[in-house]
């Protein structure tokens, strides 16, 4: 038989991503020995060392780095070619992998999950809830959901919500005791519930706009969290002011459990988008999700 020139390439990409023979073997459901033998065979065939190995670590050589950079998009095109064949079946099938934030999961995935799966019985959903800025290409996801302002320019984005606004909120009891800030600079005199970013780990500076100019304020308080719902609950309990999406606190504002301040300094901004890599063919499973969640009829490319 003639050696297949593509043999071992997908295996190599998994090892390059995991940086571990054991982790790659687990992902591929084979033995670590099979992974090691496959990589060795590929290196012999290519005549170059792709991986540097120690007893504990696996890294890429310079040749390996170059090979991955060229190989990953090429393999993506091959995968697209196979995925495009599924369109001939005229129905979504397989596993749809999504990376979404906690808020996006509660707002867009949970309310639609049962009806979506009932409509497409040959489809499976793999949802990873992560409030960090997940790289869906490196993570092997079909799509993600994110606010428009944080989208990669190379992604295709489909709007799935109206514009959002930030709301600075506190409980009636808190304002009765501490008064209401009239300007964002007044926040230095208030107990603010601060947010630590998942990606980067820095403390978020509250963002505002005045006379068309954006600015931010470094606030402080006794509570620092990385979960938006915890921040909302703390505000309801009178522990301080929270800076959250207005859509998160609509019911609390209507029920007067929370009161909004500084609204004039919080203009609207692009809401949530379903996004995915720009490819020639969109798989039927992803097209089905786009049709399910689409807020407006047009698809736009960010940055255009």
C-alpha positions as CSV (number, residue, x, y, z in Angstrom):
1,X,0.0,0.0,0.0
2,X,1.1,3.6,-0.7
3,X,1.6,5.5,2.6
4,X,-1.2,8.0,3.3
5,X,0.5,11.5,3.5
6,X,-2.3,12.7,5.8
7,X,-1.7,9.8,8.3
8,X,-1.0,11.1,11.8
9,X,-1.7,14.8,11.1
10,X,-4.9,15.0,13.2
11,X,-3.1,13.1,16.0
12,X,-0.2,15.5,15.9
13,X,-2.6,18.5,16.2
14,X,-4.2,17.0,19.3
15,X,-0.9,16.4,20.9
16,X,0.2,20.0,20.0
17,X,-2.9,21.4,21.6
18,X,-2.9,19.2,24.8
19,X,1.0,19.3,25.2
20,X,0.6,15.8,26.6
21,X,0.6,12.3,25.2
22,X,-1.7,11.1,28.0
23,X,-4.2,13.9,27.6
24,X,-4.2,13.4,23.8
25,X,-4.7,9.7,24.2
26,X,-7.7,10.3,26.5
27,X,-9.2,12.8,24.1
28,X,-8.7,10.3,21.2
29,X,-9.7,7.3,23.2
30,X,-6.5,5.4,22.5
31,X,-3.5,4.4,24.5
32,X,-0.6,6.8,25.2
33,X,1.6,4.2,23.5
34,X,-0.4,4.4,20.3
35,X,-0.1,8.2,20.4
36,X,3.7,8.0,20.9
37,X,4.1,5.5,18.1
38,X,1.9,7.6,15.8
39,X,4.0,10.7,16.4
40,X,7.3,8.8,16.0
41,X,6.1,7.4,12.7
42,X,5.1,10.9,11.5
43,X,8.4,12.4,12.4
44,X,10.3,9.6,10.7
45,X,8.2,10.1,7.6
46,X,8.8,13.8,7.6
47,X,12.5,13.6,8.5
48,X,12.2,16.3,11.2
49,X,11.5,16.4,14.9
50,X,8.2,18.1,15.7
51,X,8.0,17.6,19.5
52,X,10.5,18.0,22.3
53,X,9.8,15.5,25.1
54,X,10.8,15.1,28.7
55,X,9.4,12.7,31.3
56,X,6.8,15.4,32.3
57,X,6.4,17.8,29.4
58,X,5.8,17.8,25.7
59,X,6.6,20.9,23.7
60,X,6.8,22.0,20.1
61,X,10.1,22.4,18.3
62,X,10.6,25.3,16.0
63,X,9.7,23.0,13.1
64,X,6.7,21.8,15.0
65,X,5.5,25.4,15.6
66,X,5.8,26.2,11.9
67,X,4.0,22.9,10.9
68,X,1.1,23.6,13.3
69,X,0.6,27.1,12.0
70,X,0.3,25.8,8.4
71,X,-1.4,22.5,9.3
72,X,-4.3,23.7,11.5
73,X,-6.2,25.8,8.9
74,X,-5.5,23.1,6.2
75,X,-7.1,20.4,8.4
76,X,-10.0,22.8,9.1
77,X,-10.6,23.0,5.4
78,X,-10.6,19.2,5.2
79,X,-13.1,19.0,8.1
80,X,-15.3,21.6,6.3
81,X,-15.2,19.4,3.2
82,X,-16.6,16.4,5.1
83,X,-19.1,18.6,7.0
84,X,-20.4,20.0,3.8
85,X,-21.4,16.5,2.7
86,X,-23.9,16.4,5.6
87,X,-25.9,19.2,3.8
88,X,-26.9,16.5,1.3
89,X,-28.9,14.8,4.0
90,X,-30.9,18.0,4.5
91,X,-31.1,17.6,8.3
92,X,-28.7,18.6,11.2
93,X,-26.9,15.8,12.8
94,X,-23.8,15.1,15.0
95,X,-22.6,17.1,18.0
96,X,-22.8,20.9,18.2
97,X,-20.2,22.3,20.6
98,X,-20.8,25.7,22.0
99,X,-18.8,28.0,24.3
100,X,-21.1,30.5,26.2
101,X,-21.0,32.7,29.3
102,X,-23.2,32.0,32.3
103,X,-25.5,34.8,31.4
104,X,-25.8,33.7,27.8
105,X,-26.5,30.1,28.8
106,X,-29.4,31.2,31.1
107,X,-30.8,33.7,28.6
108,X,-30.4,31.9,25.2
109,X,-29.5,28.2,25.7
110,X,-31.7,27.1,28.5
111,X,-35.0,28.5,27.2
112,X,-34.5,27.0,23.8
113,X,-32.7,23.7,24.6
114,X,-35.7,21.4,24.9
115,X,-37.5,22.6,21.8
116,X,-34.3,22.7,19.7
117,X,-33.4,19.1,20.5
118,X,-37.0,18.0,20.0
119,X,-36.9,19.5,16.5
120,X,-33.6,17.9,15.6
121,X,-33.5,14.4,17.1
122,X,-30.2,13.5,15.4
123,X,-28.4,16.4,17.0
124,X,-26.4,16.4,20.3
125,X,-25.4,19.6,22.2
126,X,-22.1,20.0,24.1
127,X,-22.3,23.3,26.0
128,X,-19.3,24.6,27.9
129,X,-20.2,27.4,30.2
130,X,-17.1,29.7,30.7
131,X,-17.1,33.4,31.5
132,X,-13.6,33.8,30.1
133,X,-12.9,34.9,26.5
134,X,-12.7,31.4,25.1
135,X,-10.9,30.9,21.8
136,X,-13.5,28.8,20.0
137,X,-11.1,27.8,17.2
138,X,-8.4,26.5,19.5
139,X,-11.0,24.9,21.7
140,X,-12.7,23.0,18.9
141,X,-16.0,24.7,19.3
142,X,-18.6,25.2,16.5
143,X,-19.7,28.6,17.8
144,X,-19.9,30.8,20.8
145,X,-22.1,33.5,22.3
146,X,-20.6,36.8,23.3
147,X,-21.3,40.6,23.6
148,X,-20.6,42.4,20.3
149,X,-17.9,44.6,21.7
150,X,-15.6,41.7,22.5
151,X,-15.9,39.8,19.2
152,X,-12.9,38.9,17.1
153,X,-12.9,40.7,13.8
154,X,-12.4,37.5,11.8
155,X,-15.6,35.9,13.1
156,X,-18.9,35.8,11.5
157,X,-21.5,37.3,13.9
158,X,-25.2,36.9,14.0
159,X,-27.2,39.2,16.3
160,X,-29.3,37.3,18.8
161,X,-30.4,40.2,21.1
162,X,-31.2,43.9,21.1
163,X,-28.6,46.4,22.2
164,X,-27.6,46.2,25.9
165,X,-27.1,48.8,28.5
166,X,-25.3,48.8,31.8
167,X,-27.2,49.5,35.0
168,X,-25.8,50.8,38.3
169,X,-28.2,49.5,40.9
170,X,-28.6,49.4,44.6
171,X,-31.4,48.5,47.1
172,X,-33.9,51.0,48.4
173,X,-32.4,50.4,51.9
174,X,-28.9,51.1,50.7
175,X,-29.9,54.4,49.1
176,X,-32.0,55.4,52.2
177,X,-28.8,55.1,54.3
178,X,-26.1,56.4,51.8
179,X,-28.0,58.6,49.3
180,X,-27.7,58.3,45.5
181,X,-24.7,59.3,43.4
182,X,-25.4,62.1,40.9
183,X,-22.2,61.5,38.9
184,X,-19.9,58.5,38.4
185,X,-17.2,60.4,40.4
186,X,-19.5,60.2,43.4
187,X,-19.0,56.4,43.4
188,X,-15.8,56.8,45.4
189,X,-18.0,57.6,48.4
190,X,-20.0,54.4,48.0
191,X,-19.5,50.7,48.7
192,X,-19.3,49.2,45.3
193,X,-19.5,45.5,44.5
194,X,-16.5,44.9,42.2
195,X,-15.9,42.4,39.5
196,X,-12.8,40.4,38.8
197,X,-12.4,39.5,35.1
198,X,-12.1,35.8,34.4
199,X,-9.7,36.4,31.6
200,X,-6.7,38.3,32.9
201,X,-7.8,38.4,36.6
202,X,-7.8,42.2,36.8
203,X,-10.5,44.1,38.6
204,X,-13.0,45.7,36.2
205,X,-13.1,49.5,36.2
206,X,-16.7,50.7,35.8
207,X,-17.2,52.3,32.3
208,X,-19.4,55.3,31.6
209,X,-20.0,57.9,28.8
210,X,-20.4,61.7,29.2
211,X,-20.9,64.1,26.3
212,X,-19.9,61.4,23.8
213,X,-16.6,60.6,25.6
214,X,-16.0,57.3,27.3
215,X,-14.3,57.1,30.7
216,X,-13.9,54.6,33.5
217,X,-13.9,54.8,37.3
218,X,-11.8,52.6,39.7
219,X,-14.3,51.8,42.4
220,X,-13.9,49.9,45.7
221,X,-15.9,48.0,48.1
222,X,-16.1,45.1,50.5
223,X,-17.2,42.5,47.9
224,X,-15.1,41.3,44.9
225,X,-16.6,38.6,42.8
226,X,-16.4,37.0,39.3
227,X,-20.1,36.0,39.1
228,X,-22.7,38.5,38.0
229,X,-25.7,36.9,39.8
230,X,-23.8,36.9,43.1
231,X,-23.3,40.7,42.6
232,X,-27.0,41.2,41.9
233,X,-28.0,39.2,45.0
234,X,-25.5,41.2,47.1
235,X,-27.0,44.5,45.8
236,X,-30.5,43.3,46.6
237,X,-29.3,42.6,50.2
238,X,-28.1,46.2,50.5
239,X,-24.4,45.3,50.5
240,X,-23.5,47.9,48.0
241,X,-23.9,49.1,44.4
242,X,-23.6,46.8,41.4
243,X,-22.6,47.6,37.8
244,X,-24.3,44.9,35.7
245,X,-26.2,44.5,32.4
246,X,-29.7,46.0,32.6
247,X,-31.2,42.8,31.2
248,X,-30.0,40.9,34.3
249,X,-32.0,43.1,36.7
250,X,-35.2,43.9,34.7
251,X,-37.4,41.9,37.2
252,X,-35.7,43.3,40.2
253,X,-36.1,46.9,39.0
254,X,-39.8,46.3,38.1
255,X,-40.4,44.8,41.6
256,X,-38.5,47.7,43.1
257,X,-36.1,45.3,44.9
258,X,-33.4,47.4,43.1
259,X,-33.2,51.0,42.1
260,X,-31.2,52.3,39.1
261,X,-28.9,55.3,39.2
262,X,-26.6,57.1,36.7
263,X,-28.6,56.0,33.8
264,X,-27.7,59.1,31.8
265,X,-24.1,57.9,31.8
266,X,-24.8,54.4,30.5
267,X,-25.7,54.5,26.7
268,X,-26.6,51.4,24.7
269,X,-24.0,49.2,23.1
270,X,-24.1,46.1,20.9
271,X,-25.9,43.2,22.5
272,X,-25.3,39.5,22.2
273,X,-24.1,37.7,19.1
274,X,-23.8,34.1,18.1
275,X,-20.4,33.9,16.4
276,X,-18.4,31.3,14.5
277,X,-15.3,31.1,12.3
278,X,-15.6,32.4,8.7
279,X,-15.7,29.3,6.5
280,X,-17.0,28.5,3.1
281,X,-19.6,26.0,4.3
282,X,-21.7,26.3,7.4
283,X,-22.7,22.9,8.8
284,X,-26.5,22.2,8.9
285,X,-26.3,21.8,12.7
286,X,-24.9,25.3,13.0
287,X,-27.3,26.7,10.5
288,X,-30.1,25.3,12.6
289,X,-28.9,27.1,15.7
290,X,-28.5,30.3,13.8
291,X,-32.1,30.1,12.6
292,X,-33.2,29.3,16.1
293,X,-31.5,32.2,17.9
294,X,-31.3,34.9,15.2
295,X,-32.6,38.3,16.4
296,X,-32.5,40.1,13.1
297,X,-32.5,38.8,9.6
298,X,-29.1,40.0,8.5
299,X,-25.8,38.4,9.2
300,X,-22.9,40.8,9.5
301,X,-19.1,40.4,9.7
302,X,-17.6,42.3,12.6
303,X,-15.3,45.1,11.7
304,X,-16.9,45.6,8.3
